[in-house]
Amino acid sequence: MNEVIHFPRVRTRLPIYIHPMADEAERLLAEYVAGNSVLKRHARKIQQDQNARLVCLWAPHAADLGRILTAAKFVMITYLIDDMLDEGRTGFGATETMTDLKQIIDREKQPITSFGKLLADIVGPFLDGLGEGFRTRITSALDNWIDSGVSSDRPSRTMRDDEFLSWRIHNVGYEANIAVVEYCVGRDSSAHQEALRPLKAKAVEHVLVINDVYSYRRERTGDCVGHNILTLWMLRDGISLQQAVYRACDLAFAIECEYVAMEREIVSRNPQLASFAAGYRMLFQGNRAIHASGTRYNGARFRGNLLRGAKVRMDPDISHVIAYDAGPDSVGEPVPLPQRLTAIDPELPPAAGPPGRLRVAGTRGGTITSSKTERERTDRHGRQAAQEQSRSSRPASTAGFPAPERLVLRGLFGSVAP
C-alpha cells in the first residue's frame, strides 16, 4: 500500500474528556484477560483495541470503576465478534454459529463451549444493568447487528450520502453502540425513544464517518472497504483517497454542528434528557480521539495523534506519521473530566456577531458538498501545513447555510463559549 495521506488538523468546538480512572480500568481489564483461558490467547489483540480507555472517553464522572469495567468487557467481546464478522478471523467463537451467539445473548440457549460461557458471563451483567426495558432493546439491537454481519447486503454505488449513512446506521445496530453510553450514565433511555432518536442517529453518523476515515488503512489491507464511505465517494464521484479524507473530515464537522443545534432544541423542550445528550456527545468525541490516536486502527506499534494534522504513510501494518502539521502538539488531547454532567444550557440567549460562530457545511440533494474547499486543499501540497494551522482557527465554509447560534456549554464542559 505505502500511500501517503494527509489527515487535516481536527476541527471541533467540543472538548474531549477522559475519566480519571482510565489507567486503573486498563490495568484491571488486562488482569481479567490474562486470567481467562479463552481471552489470554488474544491478549495482544485486545490490548490493541484499547477497550477500557475507549469506555473512559465515554463515561461521566459519576461512573464508578465497576461499571466502567463491565462496560469495557462488553466492548471487548463485541469488538472480537465484530472482527470475526468483518475480517473472517478465527478463534473467537469459531465453533459457534452466529445463531448460537444470538441465542446465548437472548438467554434462549445454555452455553456449552468456553467462548459461549464467556459471552454469557460478560454480556449478561451488562444487559441486566439497567432493567428489563434496556435488556430487551439492546438484545434486539445485538441480534440485528449480528444478522447484518453475515448478510450479503451491500451498499449501492449510486447512493446519496444521506441514504448511505442511514443504511449504515441500521446495519451496525446503533442502539448497541449507544447502550455503552447509557450504561455508563446509569440511565435507560427506553422511555424517551422518540425524543432521543434524532440525537442518537446523528451521534452514530459521526462515529461511522470517523471510523471510516481512520479504519481505511486496516480495512483495505484486509479487503474490507466495501462498506466505507470513502470507497463510496471514490467510486461514485471519481475522487482520490486524499479528497475523500478531506471530504469526510468536513462532513464530521458538519454533523457535529448539526448535533449541537439539535441538542439545544431537544434539551430545551425536556431538560431531563440533558445527561443522555451529553453522553452521546462524549460518545462521538471519545470515538474520534481513540481512533485518531489509538492502536486499534493504526496498528499495535502506533504512537501518535493524528488530530494534530499529519502526513501519514499507510503501511500494511501501521499508520506511519511522516510529519505533523505546524502548531501545538496538544491538539485533540483529552483533558480531565469535570464532575458534573449536564448538556448545552438551553436557557442562555443566543449571542450575535461573527466571533466564534459555528458554521455548517452545506448539502445538496442529500450529498455533502465542500464547495471549493476540497479542491483548494488538494492543490496546495507545498503550503498545506501552514494553511491547515490557519484553517483550524477559522469557521468552516457554509456553502450558503446560515451560522447556528453561539453555544455556551456548562456543567460537564465547564463554561466554554466557542
N, C-alpha and C positions, 0 to 999 in steps of 0.2 A: 504494500500500500504506500507507505512513506510519503504521503501527500502533506503539504504544508498548508494549514488553515489558520486564519486569524480569528480568534474569538474576541469580540469587542468588549471593552470595559462595561461592566454591568450598569444598566440604567434602572434605578428603582428609587422610590421615595419612602420606602418602608424599611425599618431596621430588621436585622436578622439576630435573633436571640438564641442562647443556649442555656439549658438548665444547669444549675451549679453542681449537680450530682453526676454529670456526664462521665467523668473519669471513673468514678466508683461503679456506675452502671456498666461500663465497658469491662471493667475488671470482673464483676460478678457474672456477666454473661460468658466471658471467656472461661471462667471456672466451671460453669454449668456445662459448657460444650466439652471441656476436657474430661469431665466426669461421666459423660454419656457415651456408651459404646457405639451408638449409631452416628452421633454428631462428630465425635472426635476424629473420625476418618476424613471429615470435610472441614476441619477446623481452619485450615488456611483460607478456604473459600469463604467461610462465614466471617472470618476476621476481615477479609477484603470488603465484604458487604457493609460493614460498619453499622449494624442494625441498632445497637444501643445508642450510638451517637446520633443517628437519624431521629430516633424517638425523642432524644433530649433536645433536638432542634424544634420539635413539635409541642413538647409538654409544657403546660403552665407551671408556675412556681408551686402551686398547691399540690401537684402530683408527687406522691411520695415514692421512695425507691422501689417498694414492692410493686406498685402499679406500673412504674416505668419498666421494670424488668419483665413483668408479664406481657406488656405490650411489645417489648423488644424480642421476646421469644416468638410472639405471634408474627411479627415482621420477618424474623429469621426463617420460620418454617414456610411462610408464603413466598419468600424470595427463592427458597430452594425448589418449591413446586413450580414457580414461575420460570426458573431457568430450565427445569425439566421440560416444561411445555414449549418454551421458546426455542431452546437450543438442542433438544434431544439428549440432554445429559442423562447419564445412568447413575445408579447408586442411591438416589433419593427416592425411595418408594418404587424402585424399579420392578418389584414383584407385584405391586398393586396396580390395578387398573384405575382409571380416573373415576369410574363408578364406585369402586371401593373407597376411594378417598372421600367422595361426596357422602357416601353412606355413613362413614365414620364421623364426619363433621356433623351430619344430620342426626347422629345417635340412632341410626337405623340398623347398625351392624356393630357387633363387638370386634374390636381389632384383634388380629391374630399374629401378624408379623411385628417385628420390633419397630419398624417405621410406623406402622399403623397405631401401635400403642403410644409411641412418641407423639404422633399427630394429635391423638385424643388428649394426652396429658397436657399439651400446650394450648390447643385451641379451646378445650373445654372451659378452663378458668377464665380465659379472655371473653368468650361469648356469654358466660354466666355473670360477668362483672357488672352489668347494668340492667339486669332484669330480662323478662321473657320477651318483651317487645324488641329490645335490642338484639337478642339472640335470633329471633325469627327473621328480622330484617337483614342482619349481616349473614346469616346462614344462607338465605336466598341469594344474596349478592355473591357469596363464595361459590355457590353452585353454578350461577350464571358465568362467573369468571372461568371456572374450570371447563365448562362447556365451550366457551369461546376459544379456549386454548387448544382444544382438539378439533375445532371446526375448520373446514376448508374455506370458509368465507374470507374473501379478500377485498380490499377497497378498490373502487374503480379509478382509473387514471383521469377520468373526466369529472370527478367530484369537486365541488366548490369547497373552499376551506371550512365553512361552517358545517357542511354536510360531513366532511371527513372527521372533524372534531366531534360531532355528535355521534358518529359511528364508533369512534374510538372510546368515547366516554362509556358507552354501553358495553363495548367489547371488553373493557378492562374491569367491569364490575365495580364502578367507582365508589359505591357505598362501602366496600371492603377497605378501600383506602381511607375514606372519611372516618371509618369506625375507630381507627387508632387514635385520631384526634379526640373524638368524643369520649373514648375510654380514658384518655389522659385528663381531659377536662373533668370527667366524672359525671357527665350528664348525657342521658339518652335523648336524641332529637326526634324520636318517633312521633311524638305528639305535635311536631311542628314541620312535618314533611313538606307541605305545600309552600309554606313561607320560606323555608330554607333551601328548597331545591335549586333555585337560580344561583344562589351563592355557592352551593356545593359544586354544581356543574361548572361554574366559572373558575373556581379554585382548581378543579381537576383538569380543566383545559390548560391552565398554566403549568401544572405538573407534567402533563403529556408533552407539551411543546418543549419545555426544558429538558425532559428526559430524552426526547428525540435528538436534541442538539448534542448532548454530552454522551449519549449511548451509541451514536452513529459509528464511531470507530470500532467498538466491540461488535456491534451488530453486523457491520459489513465484513469483519473478519470471519464471523460465523454464518454469513449469507442469510441474515435475518432482518433485512432492512425493508421488507415489503410493506410493513405497517407504519413506516416512519414518514412524518410529514415532509422531511427534506427530500425523500425519494419521490413523493407525490409532486412536489414543485419541480424537481428536475425533469421528471418525465412529462408532466402536463404542460409546463411553461418553458421548458428548454433552457433553464438557467443552470449555472455552475453550482457545485457544492458550496463554494465560498459565498455566492449570492444567496443561496438557500439559508446558510447560517445567519447572515445578516438579517434576512427577512424574518427568520424565527425569533431573533432577539428583539426586533421591532414589534413582532406580534406579542411576545411575552410582556413587553412594557404596556402595550395597548390593553391586554387582558387585565393586568394589574390595575390600571386606571379605571377600567370598567368595573372591576370588583369593588374598588374603594367607593365609587359613586353608588353602586348597588347596595353596598353595606350601609352607607349613611341612610339611604332611603328605608331599607328594611328595618334597621335597628330603631330608627325614629318612630316607626309605627309600633314596634314591640320591643322595648328595651330588654326584655327577658332573653332575647336572642343574642345579646352582646357577646357572651362568653363563647357561643358557637362561632359567631362571625370572626372573632379574634383568633380562635383556634384554627379555623380554616385558612386564615391569613398566615398564621405561623406554619401551616402545612406547606403552602407553596413557597414561602420564603426559605424554610428549612430544607425543602427538597432542592431548591436552587443551590443552596450552599453546599449540601453534601455531595451533589453530583458534579459541581464545578471544582471542588477542592478535595474530593474523596477518591477512594480507590476502586469502588465497585465498577465504575465505567471507564476509569482512566488507567487501570492496571495496578497490580499489587505494589509495584515499586514507585508509583507516582507520589511525588511530594511537591505540591504547588497549590496555586489558587488562580484559576482561570477567570474569576470575576474581576481580577485586576486588569484584564485585557492582555492577550498573549498570542504570539505566533507559535503554533504547535505543529510538530511533525507527528502524524498519526501512524506510528509504527504498529505492527500487528499485536504486540503485547503491552504497549504503553503509549499514553499521550505524552510526548516528549516536548517540554517547553524549550523553545529556541531562544526567545527573548520576550520580556514583559513590556507592555506599553509604559511610557513615561508617566510618573505620578507616584503617589504614596502606595506602599505595599500593604497597607491595612484595608484597602477597599474590599468590601464583601466579607470581612472577618466578623464572625458572630461576637456579640457583646453580652455581658452578664444580664441575666433575666431579672427584671423588677418583680416585686411580689404581687402586685395587683393585676387582675386580668379583666379589662373592660375593652370596649370597642371604640370606634370613632365616636366622639361626642356629638350626638345629633342636635344638641341644644345650641351649639355655638353658631353664630351667624356667619354666612359666607363673607370672605374678605375680597374686595375688588382690587384690581391693579395687577400689573404684569409680573412682579417679582414672585418666583417660586410657583407659578401656576402649572398644574399638571395638564398635559395635552394628550389626546388620544389619537393614535394613527387611524386614518380613515378606512372605510370598507366600501367596496362597490360590488354589488351582486354576490355578496357573501364571501368574497375573496379579499384578504388583507392586502392592501397595496401600500408601498412605502414611497410612492411618488419618485422623485429623483434621488432620494437619499441612498437607496440601494445601488444605483448606477454610479453615483458620486464616489461611494466608498470603494467600489470595485476598481475605479480608475486611479485612486491615489495611493498606490502601494508605497511609494517612496516617502510620503508625508503622513502615513497612517497613524503612527504613534502620537505625534503632536496633535493631530486633528482629533483623534479619539479622546485625548485628555480634555481638549476644549469641548468636544461634543458631550462628554459626560456631565458637564456643568450647565448644559442648556436643555430646555424643554424639547421634547421630540416634535417632529413635524406633524401637523394636524391634518394635512390633506383636505383642508376646508372645514374641519369639525371644530366646534366651539370648545373652549377650555372648561373642564369641570370646576366646581367650586374649590376654593382653597381649603385644605384639610388641616385640622388640628387633631392629633392623636393623643389620648391621655390614658392613664392607668397603666396598662401593660407596657405602653410605649412612652411612658413619662409624658412630656409635652413636646411634641415635635410639630413645627409648622413648616411643611415642605415649601 
